Every structure is written in structure tokens, then in C-alpha cells.
Amino acid sequence: MTATERETVQVLLAWYAAMGADEAIGDMPVDCFAAPAAAVSTPPRVQPRPRPAAAQVAAAGDSRIDLSQANTLAALEAMVAAFEGCALKRTAKSLCFKRGSDEARIMLIGEAPGRDEDLSGKPFVGRAGQLLDRMLEAIGLAEEHVYITNTVYWRPPGNRTPTPEDVEACAPFLARQIELLSPQVIVLLGGAAAKTILGIAEGIMRLRGKWLNYRSGDRDVATLATLHPAFLLRNPEHKRLVWRDLLSMKERLEAK
């Protein structure tokens, strides 16, 4: 390979990374630039198989998806895994549905999986997740005491911000997830999760630390917004604010 060819390849790879194609998710490489093989015969036309109802719709809120049929969190996860209405699924390696206990009283909701989460199939396992674990440990909580998920279940390409369409596609599933877990407390990690769950445009710095209610089914769930661990990695001076929020959450649980 000449120096010019090597430079061309490097520029192309940099462009792929900028567009979000920053990792291989297939088992075998595919040469997208190879000339198509010549057809030797015309194959018979095959009627496509009917797909499951959940895969035929463009959004989770479509009336053909009966979320009441998911009576357990495991059944809901299987329904999400079969769902084809979120564009993020086409570029992600793994479904990141949840981490933690299905019996937890505390539900934590972030924004979206990242690269580490996409590789492992679990939310909050990268640097931000490790910080979250240490924060919870500081108030006596471990993974088996909490239930962790995100507003979308698949990694956005290049870790971009989920679009409103991405969030809307997953929203009915998330609402059912909250209903099935029936937590005593919801903690929203970051402004994006707070906006999605509470429908409030107020900035996270003004919203954090305030107890609000989220309506789930026929009950109100005490809900607290706080700063996202990824934000704390960049701004460690704000950890004291989250510490106050965690103590407030602990106090509220102990009072029940």
C-alpha cells in the first residue's frame, strides 16, 4: 500500500467514526465496495414471511401492540427485543434493557446506552456506571437493591443524543416497565431523562433535588431528578449536589 493509499484509508476510517460507525458488530467483514457478483439465473420470487405484530409497526404506541400482554418484566423485555419500530436497533449490537433487581424499590433511569453498554447488553456499566455504583455504595446500596434502565434501549450511533423519535418509540415500553416494577422511588439521571419522564423543560440544575410525582397506572411514584454520572466525570465539583440528592432519597425510603 502506498503512502497516498494509506492516507486515503485513514481519512475514510475517520469519516466512518464521525458518522457513528466506530465498531464492528458483525462476525465477518463485509466489502461494501466490491462489485456485485453476476447473476447466473433469476431466482424464484418468494413471499416474505409475516413478522410478529410488534415488528410491523413504526412506533410502540401503535394500537396493535398490546402492552398489557406483558405481565412480567421478562415478558416485556422479550417484547422489546422483538420490536422493530426504533431505528436505533438497526445500528446497535445489543439490547440494553435493564440492570439490577426486578424486586427493587428504587428505579434509576438515564438517557441512553453507550459503547460499553452496547457491548455488554446492560445499562450503566462504563465509567459513568462505575461512578454510579460507587455513589450508591456510599449510601449502602448495591446492584441488587436497585433497578437501572434508560429512556431508550439501544445505543445511538456514535453516542449521539437520542432523537425525539427514538425516545417516543421506546416511551410506551418504559411506561409499562415502570408500572410492572412498581418502585417506591424513581431517580432520574440527567436532564434528558427528567424531560422525558416528567415532561418538564426546566433545566436540570433548577430541577434537581426537588421531589415530584410520576403517574404510573393508578398510583403516584415519588420522583427525584439529579445530575447524570457522566456529567460528574466532567464536573466533579458538582458531586456534592448529587450527594445531597442521594441522602434525600435514602431519608425518604427510610421514612416509609
N, C-alpha and C positions, 0 to 999 in steps of 0.2 A: 504494500500500500504506500503510495506516495504521500509526501507531506500535505499536498493540497487535498488529496482524498481524505486523509486523516482529519484535517481541519473541517472539511465538509461534514463528516460523520459527527464530529464533536458539536458542531453548530446544530445539526439535526437533532441529536440527543438532548441538547439544552432546550430546544423548542418543544420537544415531546414533554420534558419535565415541566416546562412552563404551562403547558396545556393540561397538566394533571396526569399524564401517562408516565408516572415516576417509578413504576414497579411492574414486574411481570406477574400475571395472575393465572397464566395457563401452564400446563405441564410441558408443552412442546413449543419451540419458537415457530412463528409464522412469518414467512417472507411476503409482506404486503405488496412488494414491488415486482414480484415475479410475474412473468407473462402467464396468462391462464392457459391451462392445458387444452389442446384441441379436442373438441367433442367428436367421438367416434360414432355415436349414434344418438338418436333422440330418445331420452328415457320416457317411459310411460308416465302420464300425469297421475299423481297420487293425491287423493283428497286428504287435507290435513285433519289430524285427529282433533276432536273437540277438547278444549282445555278446561280446567276447573273454572267454576264461575268466578272465583276470586282473581283469576288471571285474565279474565275477559274484560275487566272494567278498567277505566282510566284513573279512578280515584276511589279511595277506601270508603268514602261516603255514599257510593252508589248503592241503590236500594237492593241490588242483587246480592250484596254481601250482608248476611245476617250475623252480626257480631254476637248476638245473644246465643248463637250456637256454640260459641267458645265459653264453656263453663269453668274452665281452669286456665291458669296461666300457661301451662304446657300446650293446651289446645290452641290458645291464642297465638303462641309462638309458631306453631305449625301453620296456622292460617297466614301469619305474616310471611313465613318462609315461602309459601305458595303464591303470594301476591305479586303481581307483575305491574301494578299501577304506579310505582315510584321509579322514576328514571335513574335514581342513584344505584339501584340494584344492578343495572347493566354494566356499571364500571367498577363495582366493589367486588372484593374477593369473598367476604364473609358477611353474614347477618350478625349484627351485634344487638341482641335483644335485651339481655339483662345480665347483671352480676349480683350475687348476694342470695339472700334467703327469701323464699316465697311466703314465709311467715313473719316477715319483718314488720315492725310498727313504723319504721322510718323509710320513706321513699325519697331518693335523690335523683333529680332529673337535670341533665346537662343539655348541650346543644346537638353535637354530632360526634360520631366516632372519628378517630384519626388513623394514621398509618399503623401504629402498634395495635390498636383495637381491631382494625380490619384484618390484620394477620392472625390475631388470637381468637377473634369471634366474640370478644367480651368488651363491654364499655369500660372506660377509665382504667386502663392497665399501663399506659405510658407514663411519662414523667408527671403529668398533671394528676393522673390516677394514683400514682405512688404518693404524691403530696397529699391528696385527699385521704388516703388510708392513714397517713401519719396524723392528719388533723383529727380524724375520727378516733384514732387510738388515744389521742391526748385527752379525750373525754370518756374513755373507757369503752369505746365501740370497736368491733371488728367486723369483717365482711359478713359473718353470719348474723349480724344484728341489723343489717341494712339491705335495701333493695335499690340497685342503681341502674338507670337507663338513660336514654336521650330522647330528644324531640323527633329525631329521625334515626332509623335503624341501620343505615348503610353509610359508609364513608363518602363524602362528596369528593369528586376528583381534585387532586392537588390540595386537599384540605380547605377548599373554598367554603364560603358561607352558604348554608342551605338556602335555596330559593323558597319564596312563599309557596310555590307549587310542591316542592319537596316536603315541606312541613305539613301542608294541607293533606297530602296523600297519606301521611302517617298519623295524622291527628286523631281520627276515629279509633284506630288501634290503641293509641296511647291513652285515650279516654277510657277505653274498655280495660286496659292494663291497670289503670289506677282503680277502677271500680272493682276489679277482681282481687287486687292486693288488699284493698280497703285499709290503707295505712292510717295511723293516728296523726302523723305529721308528714307533710311534703316539704322538702327543701329544694329550692330552685337555684341551680348553679349558673349564675351569669344572667345578663340582661336578655339574651335571646330566649332562654327557657322561660324567664318571667313574662316576657311579652307573649309568648305562645300560650302558656297555661292560664295566665291571668287576664290577657287581653289589655294590658296596661302599657302605654307608650312611655311612661315616666322612666327616666334613666335609672340604672341600677344603683348608682351612688345615693340617690334620693330614696330609692325603694327598699334597699337592703335594711335588714333589721326590723322591718315592720311586719307584724302578724296580720295576714289577710285570710280570707276563706276561698277555697275552691269547691264548687258544687260538683259532687260526684254521685250520680244516681239520686237517692233521696236524702243524702247527708252532706253536710259541710265539713271539709277537711282543713284543719289549721295549716296554713301555708306560709313559709318564710323564704324570702329571696336573699341570697348572699352572693359574694363575688366568686367567679369561676377560678378553680385552682390554676389554670393556665395563665390567668391574669396575675395571680400572685407570684408565679415564677418570674414574670417580667417586672413586677412591682412588689417586692417582698415587704416593703414598708406598710402595706395595707393588710398584712396578716393579722394585725391586732384587731381590725374591724371584724374579720371573719371569726376570730376567737370569741368576741362578744356575741356574735350570732350563734355560734355553737353552744356557748354557755346558756343562752336564752332557750335554745331548743332542748337542751338537757333539762333545764329547770321546768319547762312546760311538760315534758314527758314524765318527770318525777312527780309532778302535781296531779297526774291522772291516776 
